[in-house]
């Protein structure tokens, strides 16, 4: 028989260590997380506001229509293949590889057509390539 008086002790739950751990985790995640406001990539195309005077050098004008047709110095090419385009640029450039190739592409031209034009210029040995742009009024 146990005649000792029993103590009614209340059990306490000490929350201080748990709160400390939660705050440490919060601080860790705040320090290790990067806060970028812009997560998407926005591309703003350049605009031309002022036109520089054109040089009087010889250039080959390669126009690309919206449907992907090519025109070399205002003459439409029969084929739209890379080989046809390279040959047409070579015929216009002749032996002068220092010519400037001006690519005049429509705003709705597929990107692949412009890349094909750049590849044709590369195969023709022309490294001086420029792109035509519309001049925005002042």
C-alpha positions as CSV (number, residue, x, y, z in Angstrom):
1,X,0.0,0.0,0.0
2,X,1.2,3.4,-0.9
3,X,0.2,6.0,1.7
4,X,2.2,8.8,0.3
5,X,0.3,11.8,-0.9
6,X,0.2,12.0,-4.6
7,X,1.1,15.2,-6.2
8,X,-1.0,16.5,-8.9
9,X,1.5,18.1,-11.2
10,X,0.5,19.6,-14.4
11,X,2.5,18.7,-17.4
12,X,3.9,21.7,-19.2
13,X,4.7,21.9,-22.9
14,X,7.7,24.2,-23.4
15,X,7.2,25.8,-26.8
16,X,10.4,27.9,-26.8
17,X,12.7,25.5,-28.5
18,X,10.1,24.8,-31.2
19,X,9.7,28.5,-31.9
20,X,13.4,29.0,-32.0
21,X,13.8,26.2,-34.6
22,X,10.9,27.6,-36.7
23,X,12.5,31.1,-36.6
24,X,15.9,29.7,-37.6
25,X,14.3,27.9,-40.5
26,X,12.5,31.0,-41.6
27,X,15.7,33.0,-41.5
28,X,17.6,30.3,-43.5
29,X,15.0,30.3,-46.2
30,X,14.8,34.1,-46.4
31,X,18.6,34.3,-46.8
32,X,19.0,31.5,-49.3
33,X,16.1,32.5,-51.5
34,X,16.6,35.0,-54.3
35,X,13.8,37.5,-54.8
36,X,13.6,38.3,-58.5
37,X,10.7,40.5,-59.5
38,X,11.2,39.7,-63.2
39,X,11.1,36.0,-63.9
40,X,10.1,36.3,-67.6
41,X,12.3,37.5,-70.4
42,X,11.0,40.5,-72.2
43,X,12.6,41.5,-75.5
44,X,12.2,45.1,-76.6
45,X,13.3,45.5,-80.1
46,X,15.4,48.6,-81.0
47,X,13.9,51.4,-82.9
48,X,15.7,53.7,-85.3
49,X,15.0,57.4,-84.6
50,X,17.5,59.0,-86.9
51,X,18.9,57.8,-90.2
52,X,22.6,58.2,-90.9
53,X,23.5,59.3,-94.4
54,X,24.1,56.3,-96.7
55,X,27.6,55.6,-97.8
56,X,28.1,55.5,-101.6
57,X,29.6,52.0,-101.4
58,X,28.4,49.1,-103.5
59,X,25.9,46.9,-101.7
60,X,23.7,43.9,-102.5
61,X,20.2,44.3,-101.3
62,X,18.6,41.0,-100.3
63,X,14.8,41.4,-99.6
64,X,12.8,38.8,-97.9
65,X,9.0,38.9,-98.3
66,X,6.5,37.9,-95.6
67,X,5.9,34.6,-97.3
68,X,9.6,33.8,-97.4
69,X,10.3,34.7,-101.1
70,X,13.8,36.2,-101.8
71,X,14.6,39.1,-104.0
72,X,18.2,40.0,-104.8
73,X,18.5,43.6,-106.0
74,X,14.8,43.7,-106.8
75,X,14.9,40.5,-108.8
76,X,12.8,37.6,-107.5
77,X,14.7,34.3,-107.2
78,X,13.1,31.3,-108.8
79,X,14.0,28.9,-106.0
80,X,14.0,29.6,-102.2
81,X,16.7,27.0,-101.4
82,X,19.9,27.9,-99.7
83,X,22.0,26.9,-102.7
84,X,19.9,29.2,-105.0
85,X,20.2,32.1,-102.7
86,X,24.0,31.6,-102.2
87,X,24.5,31.5,-106.0
88,X,22.4,34.7,-106.5
89,X,24.4,36.5,-103.9
90,X,27.7,35.3,-105.4
91,X,26.5,36.4,-108.9
92,X,25.8,39.9,-107.6
93,X,28.9,40.2,-105.5
94,X,31.2,38.8,-108.2
95,X,34.7,39.0,-106.9
96,X,34.2,41.8,-104.4
97,X,33.7,40.1,-101.1
98,X,34.0,43.4,-99.3
99,X,30.6,44.5,-100.4
100,X,27.9,45.2,-97.9
101,X,24.9,42.8,-97.9
102,X,21.8,44.7,-96.8
103,X,19.0,42.4,-95.6
104,X,15.6,44.0,-96.0
105,X,13.1,41.7,-94.3
106,X,9.4,42.2,-93.8
107,X,8.2,42.5,-90.2
108,X,6.2,39.3,-90.6
109,X,9.0,37.3,-92.2
110,X,9.7,33.9,-90.5
111,X,13.0,33.9,-88.6
112,X,14.1,30.8,-90.5
113,X,14.1,32.8,-93.8
114,X,16.3,35.5,-92.3
115,X,18.7,32.9,-90.9
116,X,18.9,31.2,-94.3
117,X,19.8,34.6,-95.8
118,X,22.6,35.0,-93.2
119,X,23.8,31.5,-94.0
120,X,23.9,32.3,-97.7
121,X,25.9,35.4,-97.0
122,X,28.3,33.4,-95.0
123,X,28.7,30.8,-97.7
124,X,29.3,33.6,-100.2
125,X,32.1,34.9,-98.1
126,X,30.4,38.2,-97.3
127,X,31.0,39.3,-93.7
128,X,29.7,42.9,-93.9
129,X,26.0,42.3,-93.3
130,X,23.4,44.9,-92.2
131,X,19.7,45.0,-91.6
132,X,17.3,47.6,-92.9
133,X,14.9,49.3,-90.5
134,X,12.1,51.8,-90.7
135,X,12.9,55.2,-89.5
136,X,10.6,56.3,-86.7
137,X,9.5,60.0,-87.1
138,X,10.8,62.5,-84.7
